Amino acid sequence: MRTIGKNRGLARLADADGHFRMVALDQRPPLFDAIAKAKGITRDEVEYSDVTAAKRLLVENLAPHCSSMLFDPNFAVPAAIDLLPPRCGLIMTLEEHRVEETAGGRKSRAITNWSVEKIRAMGGDAVKVLAWYRPDADPAVNEHQKRFVREIGVECARHDIPYVLELLVYPFLGSANHTADYVESPGKLPGLVIDSVREFAKPEYGVDLLKLESPLAASSLPARDGSAEAKAAQKEFDAIGDICRERSIPWVLLSGGAAPEKFERVLDFAYAAGAGGFLAGRTIWLDAVLRNFPDRAAVSASLRKDGLGVLERLNELTTAKAAPWKARFPVFTDIKQEGDFARAY
């Protein structure tokens, strides 16, 4: 049974019907790259003010149309915390985007001078962590990742704030498909995704909401038309749904920068397996930045037209097909008189 704080936090992330319609703008390297391409410069030449300007435009134009937003502390908060509507939930990212890349796998760490305690203190509704993970990575690397995730879970429990865990499979250093970019790993196998979910759905990690990638590459996912190929694909999504259902953990899909129509197809399979919504970013807003930055008026116009068009289609699909989440508060059978609750909590 979730605590009062975790229940209320998750409720803040969802809409009134219990659907998670969330927009991610904690992206750092992907946004650096988009700005660099738009301006015809290198990633290293992107200025801090460019990043904050872009994030402010994203919040200004998209926040009124989603149930919650995912911010990072170093760019998004100073750029646009003043623009976030009161009813829009605030998810704060904790992990540093710079990872330690080794031959045996990736090791994650928290942003310097940032913590669960600070996220709770600033009024965040949830803590989000991305853990790069492969079950077949070096055991020492995987133990590091498990410990990283577990320790944050302990802190989230201590501060009574929901824990949103994002899992991503990645290509090994030196492999033919290796890249440090935040793109879907072309060599991933469904089993790697499913086994990762199985591991981190264990109670010891304290996860309250899972943000997951498609177990199959979005670019090659068939239409959900009842064909043998579609039924085989559905089994992979159902495996994830079964794990999350058994552990009573709601789950949402990340877009990974997939084309909008491809992501809608991913959601169709995921919703049939019990997913409760999406936490998507680049699929919604990347084109507006790539095509128009640094022309702020043009970026805004593109977001209001094309970006919101994508977001509204995702919202409609989610309302129609996603599994609604409902808070389950503790039953206070032991509270008999004044003072009992305050003393026991």
HUCOR-V175716 format. One record per backbone hydrogen bond with DSSP energy under -0.5 kcal/mol. CO is the residue of the C=O (numbers start at 1). NH is the residue of the N-H. E is the energy in kcal/mol with one decimal. If there is no record, write none. Layout:
BEGIN
CO|NH|E, CO|NH|E
END
This chain:
BEGIN
3|7|-2.3, 4|8|-2.7, 5|9|-2.2, 6|10|-2.5, 7|11|-2.2, 8|12|-1.4, 9|13|-1.0, 10|13|-0.6, 10|14|-1.3, 12|89|-0.6, 15|18|-2.0, 18|325|-2.9, 19|15|-2.4, 19|21|-1.0, 20|22|-0.6, 20|278|-2.5, 21|67|-3.0, 21|68|-0.9, 22|280|-2.0, 23|70|-2.3, 28|32|-2.9, 29|33|-2.7, 30|34|-1.9, 31|35|-2.5, 32|36|-2.4, 33|37|-2.6, 34|38|-2.3, 35|39|-2.1, 36|40|-1.1, 36|41|-2.5, 42|45|-1.1, 43|46|-1.4, 47|50|-0.6, 47|51|-1.6, 48|52|-2.4, 49|53|-1.9, 50|54|-2.2, 51|55|-2.4, 52|56|-2.1, 53|57|-1.8, 54|58|-1.8, 55|59|-2.3, 56|60|-2.6, 57|61|-1.8, 58|62|-2.1, 59|63|-1.9, 62|65|-2.2, 63|66|-1.3, 67|89|-2.4, 68|23|-2.1, 69|71|-0.6, 69|91|-2.9, 70|25|-2.1, 71|93|-2.5, 72|77|-1.8, 75|79|-1.5, 76|80|-2.5, 77|81|-2.1, 80|83|-1.7, 80|84|-0.7, 81|84|-0.7, 85|88|-1.4, 89|69|-2.5, 89|91|-0.6, 90|125|-3.0, 90|126|-1.1, 91|71|-3.0, 92|128|-3.0, 94|111|-2.8, 97|99|-0.7, 99|101|-0.8, 100|102|-0.6, 100|107|-2.1, 102|105|-1.2, 102|173|-0.6, 104|138|-2.5, 105|102|-1.9, 107|100|-2.3, 109|96|-2.9, 111|114|-1.6, 115|119|-1.9, 116|120|-2.5, 117|121|-2.4, 118|122|-2.0, 119|124|-2.6, 120|123|-1.3, 125|162|-0.7, 126|92|-2.5, 127|164|-3.6, 128|94|-2.2, 128|95|-0.5, 129|131|-0.6, 129|166|-3.3, 130|132|-0.6, 131|168|-1.3, 134|137|-1.9, 138|141|-0.5, 138|142|-2.5, 139|143|-2.3, 140|144|-1.8, 141|145|-2.2, 142|146|-2.7, 143|147|-2.3, 144|148|-2.4, 145|149|-2.4, 146|150|-2.7, 147|151|-2.7, 148|152|-1.4, 149|153|-1.9, 150|154|-1.8, 151|155|-1.7, 152|156|-2.6, 153|157|-2.0, 154|158|-2.2, 155|159|-2.0, 156|161|-2.2, 157|160|-0.7, 162|127|-2.7, 162|164|-0.6, 163|165|-0.6, 163|208|-2.5, 163|209|-1.8, 164|129|-2.4, 164|166|-0.5, 165|211|-3.0, 166|131|-3.0, 168|133|-2.6, 172|175|-2.1, 175|178|-1.6, 181|183|-1.8, 184|186|-0.5, 185|188|-1.6, 189|192|-1.1, 189|193|-1.3, 190|194|-2.8, 191|195|-2.7, 192|196|-1.4, 193|197|-2.0, 194|198|-2.4, 195|199|-1.9, 196|200|-2.3, 197|201|-1.4, 199|202|-1.3, 202|205|-1.9, 203|206|-1.3, 208|250|-0.7, 209|165|-2.3, 210|212|-0.6, 210|252|-2.9, 211|167|-1.6, 212|254|-2.7, 217|220|-1.3, 217|221|-0.6, 218|221|-0.8, 223|225|-2.0, 227|231|-2.6, 228|232|-2.1, 229|233|-2.0, 230|234|-2.5, 231|235|-1.4, 232|236|-0.9, 233|236|-0.7, 233|237|-1.4, 234|238|-2.9, 235|239|-1.7, 236|240|-1.1, 237|241|-2.5, 238|242|-2.7, 239|243|-1.6, 240|244|-2.4, 241|245|-2.4, 242|246|-2.3, 243|247|-1.7, 244|248|-0.6, 244|249|-2.6, 245|248|-0.7, 248|250|-0.5, 250|210|-2.1, 251|276|-3.1, 252|212|-2.8, 253|279|-2.6, 255|258|-2.0, 256|184|-0.5, 259|262|-0.7, 259|263|-2.5, 260|264|-2.4, 261|265|-1.3, 262|266|-1.9, 263|267|-2.6, 264|268|-1.8, 265|269|-1.7, 266|270|-2.6, 267|271|-3.2, 268|272|-1.3, 269|273|-0.8, 270|273|-0.7, 270|275|-2.2, 271|274|-1.0, 275|323|-2.7, 276|20|-2.2, 277|253|-1.7, 278|22|-2.3, 280|24|-2.3, 281|284|-1.8, 281|285|-2.0, 282|286|-2.2, 285|289|-1.3, 286|290|-2.8, 287|291|-2.5, 288|292|-1.0, 289|293|-2.1, 292|295|-2.4, 294|296|-1.3, 295|299|-2.3, 296|300|-2.5, 297|301|-2.3, 298|302|-2.3, 299|303|-2.4, 300|304|-2.6, 301|305|-1.5, 302|306|-1.6, 302|307|-1.9, 303|308|-2.6, 305|309|-1.0, 306|310|-2.2, 307|311|-2.5, 308|312|-2.8, 309|313|-1.7, 310|314|-2.2, 311|315|-2.6, 312|316|-2.5, 313|317|-2.3, 314|318|-2.3, 315|319|-2.7, 316|320|-1.9, 317|321|-2.2, 318|322|-2.1, 322|324|-0.6, 330|332|-0.6, 331|333|-1.6, 332|335|-1.1, 334|336|-0.9, 337|340|-2.0, 339|343|-1.9, 340|344|-1.9, 341|345|-2.3
END
